Amino acid sequence: MNLLRAASTVSLLTLASRVTGLARELLMAATFGASAWTDAFNVAFRIPNLLRRLFAEGAFSQAFVPILAESRARQGDEATRALVDAVATVLVWVLLVTCALGVVAAPVLVYAIAAGLTQSPQGFEAAVVMTRWMFPYIGFMSLVALSAGILNTWKRFAVPAATPVLLNLAMIAAAWGLAPRLEAWGLPGIYAMAAGVMLGGAMQLAVQVPALGRIGMLPRLRRPGAAWRHEGVQRILLLMAPAVLGVAVAQVSLLINTQIASFLGEGRVSWLTYADRLMEFPTALLGVALGVVLLPQLSAAQAVGDTRRYSELLDWGLRLVLLLALPSAVALLVFGQPLVSVLYHYGAFQDEDLRQTGLALMGYGVGLIGLIAIKVLAPGFYARQDIRTPVRIAIVVLVLTQAMNLVFVPWLGHAGLALSIGVAALVNAGWLLAGLRRRGAYEPQAGWGRFIAQVTAACAVLGLALAGAAQALDWTALRATPWVRIGWMALCLGTAALLYFGVLAALGLRLRQLARRA
């Protein structure tokens, strides 16, 4: 299996997910703008998403995939099936209890995440109602994470990468069809988005079932007592303990930033959310794709003691990060306002929303390469079943992030929150890289100096081209002609991409050099 082709497949499917996600955000921005209602939805949606990242895609996946890959490499498929059955049984029971508690404790959770919403009692109440509606989403997505871990270990990357599209389509349908009906009935239209989230979660889980059945790994629930005592479950729980702490540190930083933004004034949470969605486009397109492909491969190499292949896999991933993340960061920094304008500046999304979202996007752009590099470097530790080191780094980075908030927020407002996250991501990635080098797990292959020079030169040309395009056109005035604005955007980005890869080719870099087989 060609790893570049596998990563490209995941990336293309992730692209479809992000395109539909941006369409979802565009529709939300045009329909609801940036208001107390959108702040309420973003806070309510953040609660199950936080738990999803904490327990499902975060700590659970970090602990589950290395153990699963090791079991398959050393013990075969039959023993691995028993492990999957035991893990699924434990997960289902934990999720039932968690969802019930979350529905009951919704007011406390909303207050803990965004106490500033109490300045608008109507907004706070709406956030509580939508939290209760959406909390079971964590159950759907945790089971989706279990399925994705299994499918990715079996090198079936397509279904897990494609399923997020279903959530976006469900939310688009809710905003388009249900929101007007709710408003006609005298209910807030934003409630339609909560219904869309639940429908999307159920759809994502449903499509995993036939995919698991085709590889003979559809989980069968067992007696809870026997499942808890399974050796693999015990090992996963031991690994999850530090992993939960590590993911929790990142989520605590997000919660603190949400609290700060909620007190800065109405719309701040939404401006940061819109910028974050746009920033996550390249992060998911590259970082998530590489992480999905690399973690099971690194885990398998570690399980059989192939240290050379392990190091080569990391080197390959880091080269792709530099090749694609650095130009993306340059684009966010010099072309952020036009990007926000084309994607969000419609309907209720006003000129001030455009300006403030663009500032937040630039803050995130500073650390984009770090945010993506972490997706490659952290699996280097997880595959070695060393979760404690990334946790220790994350705790220090959390303290650093909040120290930077003290400096940046009084100066830059909500954009300072984004800048703090960006700078902290660079520190985190650098520290992880140093840790892998120090342990001898990663040795850079030859040619890095020339490679860095080639990419830097191409990025300089791309940055100059996009900066000129940003100044040459009045992107705000083009709001009246959206298709003209979209056409100019496509032309600018397409020309910049051709320039970037053209300069790389002229300097002697051949993309086929990055092809790698599993």
BARO-31064 format. One record per residue (C-alpha): x, y, z. Coordinates in steps of 0.1 Angstrom, whole numbers, plus 5000, padded with zeros to 4 digits. Example, Ala and Ser with C-alpha at 12.3 -4.5 7.8 and 13.67 -1.06 7.14 Angstrom:
! BARO-31064
((5123,4955,5078))
((5137,4989,5071))
***
This chain:
! BARO-31064
((5000,5000,5000))
((5014,5034,4990))
((5012,5056,5021))
((5011,5088,5001))
((4981,5075,4982))
((4965,5064,5014))
((4971,5098,5030))
((4958,5115,4998))
((4926,5094,4999))
((4920,5104,5035))
((4929,5140,5027))
((4905,5141,4997))
((4877,5127,5018))
((4885,5151,5046))
((4884,5178,5020))
((4849,5168,5011))
((4841,5169,5049))
((4857,5204,5053))
((4840,5218,5021))
((4806,5207,5034))
((4816,5220,5068))
((4824,5254,5054))
((4791,5253,5035))
((4775,5246,5069))
((4793,5275,5086))
((4785,5298,5056))
((4748,5290,5059))
((4749,5295,5096))
((4767,5328,5093))
((4743,5340,5067))
((4712,5328,5086))
((4721,5336,5122))
((4751,5360,5120))
((4771,5364,5152))
((4748,5369,5181))
((4738,5357,5215))
((4719,5328,5198))
((4749,5316,5178))
((4771,5320,5210))
((4746,5298,5228))
((4747,5271,5201))
((4785,5272,5198))
((4788,5267,5236))
((4762,5239,5236))
((4779,5221,5207))
((4813,5226,5223))
((4803,5205,5253))
((4797,5171,5235))
((4826,5180,5211))
((4849,5186,5241))
((4840,5152,5256))
((4843,5136,5221))
((4879,5149,5218))
((4886,5141,5254))
((4874,5105,5256))
((4866,5094,5220))
((4889,5107,5193))
((4914,5118,5220))
((4924,5096,5249))
((4905,5065,5237))
((4920,5065,5202))
((4955,5072,5215))
((4953,5042,5238))
((4932,5019,5217))
((4949,5020,5183))
((4984,5010,5195))
((4971,4981,5216))
((4949,4970,5187))
((4977,4972,5162))
((5000,4953,5186))
((4974,4926,5192))
((4969,4920,5155))
((5006,4920,5147))
((5015,4896,5175))
((4984,4875,5182))
((4964,4875,5150))
((4928,4884,5141))
((4910,4860,5165))
((4925,4874,5196))
((4920,4909,5183))
((4883,4902,5178))
((4880,4892,5214))
((4897,4925,5224))
((4873,4945,5202))
((4843,4928,5217))
((4855,4935,5253))
((4863,4972,5245))
((4830,4978,5228))
((4811,4963,5258))
((4828,4985,5283))
((4825,5016,5261))
((4787,5011,5256))
((4780,5009,5293))
((4802,5039,5301))
((4785,5060,5274))
((4750,5052,5287))
((4759,5065,5322))
((4778,5095,5308))
((4749,5106,5285))
((4724,5104,5313))
((4745,5124,5337))
((4752,5150,5310))
((4716,5157,5303))
((4708,5162,5340))
((4739,5184,5346))
((4735,5206,5315))
((4731,5240,5334))
((4762,5233,5354))
((4782,5224,5323))
((4771,5255,5304))
((4780,5278,5333))
((4814,5261,5337))
((4822,5266,5300))
((4808,5301,5294))
((4795,5318,5325))
((4795,5351,5305))
((4763,5339,5288))
((4744,5347,5320))
((4746,5383,5309))
((4719,5373,5284))
((4695,5350,5304))
((4677,5341,5271))
((4711,5330,5256))
((4720,5310,5287))
((4687,5291,5287))
((4690,5284,5250))
((4725,5269,5256))
((4711,5247,5283))
((4683,5234,5262))
((4705,5227,5232))
((4731,5210,5254))
((4705,5186,5266))
((4694,5178,5231))
((4729,5173,5218))
((4746,5155,5247))
((4739,5120,5234))
((4760,5130,5204))
((4790,5120,5225))
((4777,5084,5226))
((4774,5082,5188))
((4808,5097,5182))
((4826,5075,5208))
((4813,5044,5190))
((4823,5060,5157))
((4858,5065,5171))
((4859,5028,5181))
((4849,5018,5146))
((4874,5042,5130))
((4903,5028,5151))
((4894,4993,5139))
((4890,5002,5102))
((4922,5023,5101))
((4942,4994,5116))
((4928,4972,5088))
((4939,4999,5064))
((4903,5007,5055))
((4907,5045,5057))
((4879,5056,5034))
((4847,5051,5055))
((4861,5068,5087))
((4874,5098,5066))
((4841,5102,5048))
((4816,5100,5076))
((4820,5136,5089))
((4803,5147,5057))
((4771,5132,5070))
((4771,5155,5100))
((4776,5185,5078))
((4748,5175,5054))
((4724,5169,5083))
((4732,5203,5098))
((4728,5220,5064))
((4694,5204,5059))
((4684,5215,5094))
((4694,5251,5088))
((4678,5251,5053))
((4646,5233,5060))
((4638,5231,5098))
((4650,5265,5110))
((4624,5285,5091))
((4596,5262,5103))
((4607,5266,5139))
((4606,5303,5136))
((4572,5301,5120))
((4561,5282,5151))
((4575,5309,5174))
((4606,5289,5184))
((4642,5300,5180))
((4655,5288,5146))
((4689,5280,5161))
((4673,5250,5178))
((4672,5233,5143))
((4710,5231,5144))
((4708,5209,5176))
((4684,5185,5158))
((4708,5184,5128))
((4737,5175,5151))
((4718,5145,5165))
((4707,5133,5131))
((4743,5136,5118))
((4757,5116,5147))
((4732,5087,5142))
((4740,5087,5104))
((4778,5085,5110))
((4774,5055,5133))
((4751,5037,5109))
((4775,5037,5080))
((4802,5021,5101))
((4782,4989,5107))
((4785,4974,5071))
((4822,4984,5069))
((4830,4966,5101))
((4809,4936,5089))
((4829,4933,5057))
((4862,4928,5077))
((4846,4905,5102))
((4851,4929,5131))
((4816,4941,5140))
((4816,4941,5178))
((4795,4917,5198))
((4785,4928,5233))
((4796,4905,5261))
((4789,4903,5298))
((4802,4936,5314))
((4821,4918,5342))
((4841,4896,5318))
((4848,4926,5295))
((4862,4948,5323))
((4886,4920,5333))
((4900,4915,5297))
((4937,4921,5297))
((4936,4944,5267))
((4909,4965,5283))
((4930,4969,5314))
((4960,4980,5294))
((4939,5005,5274))
((4925,5019,5307))
((4960,5023,5321))
((4972,5041,5289))
((4940,5062,5289))
((4947,5076,5324))
((4976,5099,5313))
((4960,5103,5278))
((4928,5118,5294))
((4950,5142,5313))
((4969,5152,5282))
((4938,5158,5261))
((4921,5174,5291))
((4949,5200,5292))
((4943,5210,5257))
((4905,5212,5263))
((4910,5232,5295))
((4929,5257,5275))
((4900,5259,5251))
((4875,5262,5279))
((4895,5290,5295))
((4896,5308,5262))
((4859,5304,5257))
((4853,5318,5292))
((4875,5348,5285))
((4858,5354,5251))
((4823,5352,5266))
((4832,5381,5289))
((4848,5402,5262))
((4813,5409,5247))
((4786,5395,5224))
((4799,5379,5192))
((4834,5371,5204))
((4828,5334,5209))
((4813,5332,5174))
((4842,5352,5158))
((4867,5328,5173))
((4845,5298,5162))
((4843,5309,5126))
((4880,5315,5125))
((4887,5282,5141))
((4865,5264,5116))
((4885,5279,5087))
((4919,5272,5105))
((4908,5235,5109))
((4905,5232,5072))
((4942,5227,5065))
((4947,5212,5099))
((4923,5183,5092))
((4932,5181,5055))
((4968,5174,5063))
((4973,5168,5100))
((4944,5145,5106))
((4951,5126,5074))
((4987,5120,5083))
((4978,5111,5119))
((4952,5085,5108))
((4976,5068,5084))
((5007,5070,5105))
((4995,5059,5140))
((4987,5022,5130))
((5018,5021,5108))
((5041,5034,5136))
((5024,5011,5161))
((5030,4980,5139))
((5067,4990,5133))
((5071,4995,5171))
((5055,4961,5178))
((5080,4942,5157))
((5110,4963,5167))
((5116,4979,5133))
((5132,5011,5145))
((5145,5021,5111))
((5111,5020,5095))
((5096,5038,5125))
((5121,5067,5120))
((5116,5068,5083))
((5078,5071,5087))
((5082,5101,5110))
((5106,5117,5086))
((5082,5112,5057))
((5053,5127,5077))
((5073,5158,5088))
((5084,5165,5052))
((5048,5165,5041))
((5040,5188,5070))
((5066,5214,5059))
((5057,5211,5022))
((5019,5217,5027))
((5015,5234,5061))
((5039,5263,5056))
((5023,5276,5025))
((4989,5272,5042))
((5001,5293,5071))
((5014,5320,5048))
((4980,5321,5031))
((4962,5326,5064))
((4985,5354,5074))
((4985,5374,5042))
((4952,5364,5027))
((4930,5358,5057))
((4905,5387,5052))
((4897,5377,5016))
((4892,5341,5027))
((4868,5351,5054))
((4850,5375,5031))
((4843,5348,5004))
((4833,5321,5029))
((4812,5340,5055))
((4804,5376,5044))
((4768,5371,5035))
((4734,5378,5050))
((4735,5386,5087))
((4774,5384,5088))
((4784,5421,5088))
((4815,5440,5079))
((4827,5442,5116))
((4822,5404,5119))
((4844,5400,5088))
((4872,5422,5102))
((4872,5406,5137))
((4870,5370,5123))
((4899,5378,5100))
((4920,5391,5129))
((4914,5358,5149))
((4923,5338,5118))
((4957,5355,5115))
((4964,5346,5151))
((4957,5310,5144))
((4978,5312,5113))
((5009,5320,5132))
((5009,5285,5148))
((4993,5265,5119))
((5025,5245,5111))
((5028,5236,5148))
((4992,5225,5151))
((4997,5202,5121))
((5031,5189,5131))
((5017,5178,5165))
((4994,5154,5146))
((5025,5137,5133))
((5048,5140,5163))
((5023,5130,5190))
((5015,5096,5174))
((5053,5090,5175))
((5049,5088,5213))
((5015,5070,5213))
((5028,5042,5191))
((5055,5036,5217))
((5028,5035,5243))
((5044,5066,5259))
((5016,5090,5266))
((5031,5106,5297))
((5057,5126,5278))
((5032,5145,5256))
((5011,5150,5287))
((5039,5167,5306))
((5046,5189,5276))
((5009,5198,5273))
((5007,5209,5309))
((5036,5232,5306))
((5022,5246,5273))
((4988,5252,5290))
((5005,5274,5316))
((5024,5292,5288))
((4992,5297,5268))
((4975,5314,5297))
((5006,5335,5305))
((5005,5348,5269))
((4968,5355,5272))
((4976,5379,5300))
((4998,5398,5275))
((4979,5394,5242))
((4942,5398,5253))
((4945,5433,5267))
((4963,5443,5235))
((4945,5423,5208))
((4912,5413,5224))
((4897,5380,5212))
((4925,5378,5185))
((4950,5376,5213))
((4934,5343,5224))
((4939,5328,5189))
((4975,5341,5189))
((4983,5325,5222))
((4971,5291,5209))
((4991,5295,5177))
((5024,5304,5195))
((5018,5276,5221))
((5013,5251,5193))
((5048,5259,5179))
((5063,5254,5213))
((5045,5221,5218))
((5056,5208,5184))
((5092,5218,5189))
((5093,5201,5223))
((5078,5169,5209))
((5103,5168,5181))
((5132,5173,5206))
((5119,5145,5227))
((5118,5120,5199))
((5153,5130,5188))
((5166,5127,5224))
((5152,5092,5227))
((5168,5081,5194))
((5133,5073,5180))
((5137,5097,5152))
((5168,5105,5131))
((5163,5129,5102))
((5172,5116,5068))
((5196,5134,5045))
((5186,5164,5025))
((5166,5184,5050))
((5187,5216,5045))
((5180,5217,5008))
((5144,5207,5013))
((5138,5236,5038))
((5154,5261,5014))
((5133,5250,4985))
((5100,5252,5004))
((5109,5286,5020))
((5117,5301,4986))
((5085,5288,4971))
((5065,5301,5001))
((5080,5336,4997))
((5068,5337,4961))
((5033,5324,4971))
((5031,5350,4999))
((5040,5379,4977))
((5014,5368,4951))
((4986,5365,4977))
((4995,5397,4995))
((4992,5415,4961))
((4959,5399,4954))
((4946,5409,4988))
((4954,5445,4982))
((4944,5447,4945))
((4907,5439,4951))
((4881,5453,4974))
((4868,5420,4987))
((4842,5436,5009))
((4826,5456,4980))
((4824,5424,4960))
((4798,5412,4985))
((4771,5423,4961))
((4784,5400,4934))
((4792,5367,4953))
((4799,5346,4922))
((4824,5372,4909))
((4841,5372,4943))
((4842,5334,4944))
((4857,5334,4909))
((4884,5358,4919))
((4892,5337,4949))
((4895,5306,4929))
((4918,5324,4904))
((4940,5338,4931))
((4944,5306,4950))
((4949,5285,4919))
((4975,5309,4905))
((4993,5309,4939))
((4993,5271,4940))
((5007,5269,4905))
((5034,5294,4914))
((5043,5275,4946))
((5047,5241,4929))
((5063,5256,4899))
((5090,5272,4920))
((5095,5239,4938))
((5099,5221,4904))
((5123,5248,4892))
((5144,5243,4923))
((5146,5205,4917))
((5120,5192,4942))
((5100,5162,4928))
((5068,5153,4946))
((5072,5116,4936))
((5102,5115,4960))
((5077,5116,4988))
((5058,5085,4977))
((5062,5057,5003))
((5049,5022,5005))
((5036,5005,5036))
***
